[in-house]
Amino acid sequence: MTSNQARRLTALLIDAHHNPRAQITTGRVMGLYQQLGIAPKRATARGDLKALARLGLLTEHGPRHRRCYALSPAHS
């Protein structure tokens, strides 16, 4: 994992913990990254969400074309 990816994932998790009931979508992540001055590419946001889901920190919900994520119960 690169330091840039670690920074993005940390920011994403902090935001998720501050708003535990909010749905985490690609658009929301892109907005967060934009606020932090990180290049908000859709593919980057999607990849980061999938990486956190693979680690068990987020759970996926909904169909593929309307996917959203939430903090895993063990990490909320």
C-alpha positions, 0 to 999 in steps of 0.5 A: 500500500502506498502512502497516498492510498493509506492517507485516502483510506484513513480519511475515508474510515475517519469520515465513516466513523464520524457518520456511522449511519450514513451510506458510503457511496462513490460520490460521497468518497469523491466529495471527501477526497476533493475537500482534502485536495486529493484527485477525486477520480471515480476509479480511485474511490471505487477501488478504495471502497472495495479495498476496505470491504476486502479487509472487512472494514466495510460491508457492501450493500445493493446491486452493482450499479447502485452499490453503497457501503457501511461500516462493518458491525465489528468496526462501528 
